[in-house]
């Protein structure tokens, strides 16, 4: 744990990820297909539950601010439950939070925190907690890759999901390469929506328990 804390505190950009950790963005279109291929179908009940999650999110964010605990309860927790991650054979562990900051409008400094859950020691669920739900997911990619880089078996495919409750990105590392998915959104009813997020989570869950 001490090693991962030291690494994440020193990594804030993708350039640092590449220079300090030796990771490079894969140029192979087949490197990270797990977020696109062989995804499971969802039942009507699961689709209905996701639509309720989406409606709950839209209602809560109508005031313009979605607080940290609300993100967890309204969006993230239902997703993890629907993915089956609260049941056998899955096990979570919690990493120490990392502070993040970025310059916002009018030179305002936005401050937030990254909370990390690790599933089966191979899937990182990274939640950006901030009073600004639009906190850019790109800011959490370097720290997520840094957590993954200290895995004792880097020859395994490792995965991560980064979310602020509003948007989602998936990442993969294998050896010294990494890949990043397209962006998904809670608000979307059609392409790259919550259904896609749940399908990917289920697929990744199957991969890490069978390999």
ROMAR-373694 format. One line per field, with one value per residue (C-alpha): residue number from 1; x, y, z; residue in three letters. Coordinates in nm, 2 decimals, padded with zeros to 4 digits. Example, Ala and Ser with C-alpha at 12.3 -4.5 7.8 and 13.67 -1.06 7.14 Angstrom:
ROMAR-373694
i	(1, 2)
px	(01.23, 01.37)
py	(-00.45, -00.11)
pz	(00.78, 00.71)
aa	(ALA, SER)
//
This chain:
ROMAR-373694
i	(1, 2, 3, 4, 5, 6, 7, 8, 9, 10, 11, 12, 13, 14, 15, 16, 17, 18, 19, 20, 21, 22, 23, 24, 25, 26, 27, 28, 29, 30, 31, 32, 33, 34, 35, 36, 37, 38, 39, 40, 41, 42, 43, 44, 45, 46, 47, 48, 49, 50, 51, 52, 53, 54, 55, 56, 57, 58, 59, 60, 61, 62, 63, 64, 65, 66, 67, 68, 69, 70, 71, 72, 73, 74, 75, 76, 77, 78, 79, 80, 81, 82, 83, 84, 85, 86, 87, 88, 89, 90, 91, 92, 93, 94, 95, 96, 97, 98, 99, 100, 101, 102, 103, 104, 105, 106, 107, 108, 109, 110, 111, 112, 113, 114, 115, 116, 117, 118, 119, 120, 121, 122, 123, 124, 125, 126, 127, 128, 129, 130, 131, 132, 133, 134, 135, 136, 137, 138, 139, 140, 141, 142, 143, 144, 145, 146, 147, 148, 149, 150, 151, 152, 153, 154, 155, 156, 157, 158, 159, 160, 161, 162, 163, 164, 165, 166, 167, 168, 169, 170, 171, 172, 173, 174, 175, 176, 177, 178, 179, 180, 181, 182, 183, 184, 185, 186, 187, 188, 189, 190, 191, 192, 193, 194, 195, 196, 197, 198, 199, 200, 201, 202, 203, 204, 205, 206, 207, 208, 209, 210, 211)
px	(00.00, 00.29, 00.43, 00.11, 00.05, 00.40, 00.35, 00.01, 00.11, 00.39, 00.18, -00.05, -00.02, -00.01, 00.34, 00.46, 00.28, 00.49, 00.82, 00.81, 00.62, 00.73, 00.37, 00.28, -00.06, -00.12, -00.17, -00.32, -00.69, -00.72, -00.54, -00.85, -01.16, -01.31, -01.53, -01.67, -01.68, -01.86, -02.07, -02.36, -02.73, -02.93, -03.27, -03.58, -03.57, -03.20, -03.29, -03.58, -03.36, -03.10, -03.36, -03.47, -03.11, -03.09, -03.41, -03.29, -02.97, -03.15, -03.38, -03.09, -02.88, -03.16, -03.04, -02.69, -02.49, -02.47, -02.29, -02.04, -02.25, -02.54, -02.33, -02.24, -02.60, -02.79, -02.55, -02.25, -02.39, -02.68, -02.44, -02.21, -02.51, -02.65, -02.31, -02.32, -02.01, -02.16, -02.19, -01.96, -01.70, -01.62, -01.42, -01.34, -01.05, -01.02, -00.72, -00.62, -00.79, -00.58, -00.64, -00.68, -00.71, -00.77, -00.83, -01.19, -01.38, -01.26, -00.93, -01.12, -00.93, -01.15, -01.05, -01.17, -01.07, -01.03, -01.18, -01.07, -01.22, -01.02, -01.22, -01.03, -00.71, -00.77, -01.05, -01.02, -01.34, -01.23, -01.48, -01.39, -01.56, -01.61, -01.88, -01.84, -01.98, -01.82, -01.47, -01.29, -01.23, -00.90, -00.76, -00.80, -00.65, -00.29, -00.36, -00.56, -00.28, -00.04, -00.24, -00.26, 00.11, 00.22, 00.03, 00.26, 00.16, 00.17, 00.16, -00.21, -00.47, -00.58, -00.88, -01.03, -01.35, -01.33, -01.65, -01.77, -02.13, -02.20, -01.95, -01.75, -01.42, -01.26, -00.89, -00.68, -00.31, -00.11, 00.26, 00.38, 00.09, -00.24, -00.57, -00.87, -01.23, -01.47, -01.67, -02.01, -02.27, -02.54, -02.76, -02.76, -03.06, -02.90, -02.53, -02.27, -02.52, -02.57, -02.66, -02.32, -02.15, -02.32, -02.25, -01.88, -01.87, -02.03, -01.79, -01.49, -01.61, -01.63, -01.28, -01.12, -01.28, -01.21, -00.86)
py	(00.00, 00.24, 00.19, 00.27, 00.58, 00.72, 00.65, 00.81, 01.12, 01.17, 01.11, 01.38, 01.37, 01.11, 01.23, 01.14, 00.80, 00.74, 00.88, 00.75, 00.42, 00.34, 00.29, 00.38, 00.42, 00.12, 00.20, -00.14, -00.12, -00.48, -00.40, -00.30, -00.46, -00.58, -00.27, -00.34, -00.71, -01.01, -00.80, -00.98, -00.90, -00.73, -00.85, -00.62, -00.59, -00.47, -00.22, -00.09, -00.06, 00.14, 00.37, 00.43, 00.51, 00.75, 00.92, 00.94, 01.10, 01.36, 01.45, 01.49, 01.69, 01.93, 02.17, 02.18, 02.00, 01.63, 01.57, 01.30, 01.06, 01.11, 00.99, 00.67, 00.60, 00.70, 00.59, 00.39, 00.15, 00.03, -00.03, -00.24, -00.43, -00.50, -00.62, -00.88, -00.74, -00.75, -01.13, -01.43, -01.47, -01.10, -00.93, -00.56, -00.38, 00.00, 00.21, 00.53, 00.84, 01.07, 01.45, 01.62, 01.98, 02.16, 02.52, 02.59, 02.89, 03.24, 03.08, 02.90, 02.61, 02.30, 02.04, 01.69, 01.34, 01.00, 00.71, 00.36, 00.02, -00.28, -00.59, -00.92, -00.72, -00.68, -00.42, -00.07, 00.13, 00.49, 00.75, 01.12, 01.30, 01.67, 01.93, 01.99, 01.68, 01.80, 01.74, 01.60, 01.23, 01.28, 01.41, 01.07, 00.86, 00.91, 00.81, 00.52, 00.39, 00.45, 00.23, -00.04, -00.02, -00.14, -00.47, -00.77, -00.94, -00.68, -00.95, -01.00, -00.78, -00.52, -00.30, 00.02, 00.22, 00.59, 00.78, 01.11, 00.98, 01.17, 01.02, 00.69, 00.58, 00.24, 00.17, -00.14, -00.22, -00.52, -00.52, -00.17, -00.07, 00.09, 00.16, 00.39, 00.34, 00.60, 00.81, 00.69, 00.91, 00.86, 01.12, 00.94, 00.73, 00.58, 00.53, 00.49, 00.50, 00.32, -00.01, 00.00, 00.06, -00.23, -00.46, -00.38, -00.42, -00.76, -00.86, -00.75, -00.92, -01.25, -01.20, -01.14, -01.44, -01.69, -01.60)
pz	(00.00, 00.08, -00.26, -00.44, -00.23, -00.31, -00.69, -00.71, -00.53, -00.78, -01.09, -01.21, -01.60, -01.87, -01.96, -01.61, -01.64, -01.95, -01.82, -01.46, -01.51, -01.86, -01.98, -02.34, -02.50, -02.74, -03.10, -03.17, -03.23, -03.09, -02.77, -02.57, -02.73, -02.40, -02.37, -02.72, -02.79, -02.65, -02.42, -02.24, -02.31, -02.03, -01.91, -01.93, -01.55, -01.57, -01.84, -01.64, -01.33, -01.52, -01.66, -01.30, -01.20, -01.49, -01.39, -01.03, -01.14, -01.36, -01.07, -00.82, -01.06, -01.16, -00.88, -01.05, -00.78, -00.71, -00.38, -00.32, -00.12, -00.36, -00.65, -00.47, -00.36, -00.67, -00.95, -00.85, -00.59, -00.82, -01.10, -00.89, -00.74, -01.09, -01.20, -00.92, -00.75, -00.40, -00.43, -00.44, -00.58, -00.58, -00.31, -00.27, -00.11, -00.06, -00.15, 00.02, -00.13, -00.35, -00.36, -00.70, -00.81, -01.14, -01.25, -01.34, -01.47, -01.36, -01.24, -00.96, -00.82, -00.82, -00.55, -00.53, -00.42, -00.58, -00.40, -00.52, -00.48, -00.62, -00.73, -00.73, -00.73, -01.11, -01.16, -01.02, -00.96, -00.93, -00.82, -00.85, -00.56, -00.60, -00.55, -00.93, -01.10, -01.43, -01.28, -01.59, -01.59, -01.77, -01.44, -01.28, -01.56, -01.45, -01.09, -01.20, -01.42, -01.14, -00.90, -01.17, -01.25, -00.90, -00.95, -00.88, -01.20, -01.48, -01.74, -01.65, -01.82, -01.56, -01.59, -01.44, -01.45, -01.38, -01.30, -01.15, -01.15, -01.47, -01.71, -01.74, -01.89, -01.89, -01.90, -01.95, -01.89, -02.01, -01.95, -02.03, -02.25, -02.18, -02.36, -02.30, -02.40, -02.54, -02.30, -02.15, -01.99, -01.73, -01.91, -02.24, -02.35, -02.65, -02.75, -02.47, -02.19, -01.86, -02.04, -02.20, -01.87, -01.70, -01.99, -01.98, -01.60, -01.63, -01.90, -01.71, -01.40, -01.60, -01.74, -01.40, -01.23, -01.51, -01.60)
aa	(UNK, UNK, UNK, UNK, UNK, UNK, UNK, UNK, UNK, UNK, UNK, UNK, UNK, UNK, UNK, UNK, UNK, UNK, UNK, UNK, UNK, UNK, UNK, UNK, UNK, UNK, UNK, UNK, UNK, UNK, UNK, UNK, UNK, UNK, UNK, UNK, UNK, UNK, UNK, UNK, UNK, UNK, UNK, UNK, UNK, UNK, UNK, UNK, UNK, UNK, UNK, UNK, UNK, UNK, UNK, UNK, UNK, UNK, UNK, UNK, UNK, UNK, UNK, UNK, UNK, UNK, UNK, UNK, UNK, UNK, UNK, UNK, UNK, UNK, UNK, UNK, UNK, UNK, UNK, UNK, UNK, UNK, UNK, UNK, UNK, UNK, UNK, UNK, UNK, UNK, UNK, UNK, UNK, UNK, UNK, UNK, UNK, UNK, UNK, UNK, UNK, UNK, UNK, UNK, UNK, UNK, UNK, UNK, UNK, UNK, UNK, UNK, UNK, UNK, UNK, UNK, UNK, UNK, UNK, UNK, UNK, UNK, UNK, UNK, UNK, UNK, UNK, UNK, UNK, UNK, UNK, UNK, UNK, UNK, UNK, UNK, UNK, UNK, UNK, UNK, UNK, UNK, UNK, UNK, UNK, UNK, UNK, UNK, UNK, UNK, UNK, UNK, UNK, UNK, UNK, UNK, UNK, UNK, UNK, UNK, UNK, UNK, UNK, UNK, UNK, UNK, UNK, UNK, UNK, UNK, UNK, UNK, UNK, UNK, UNK, UNK, UNK, UNK, UNK, UNK, UNK, UNK, UNK, UNK, UNK, UNK, UNK, UNK, UNK, UNK, UNK, UNK, UNK, UNK, UNK, UNK, UNK, UNK, UNK, UNK, UNK, UNK, UNK, UNK, UNK, UNK, UNK, UNK, UNK, UNK, UNK)
//
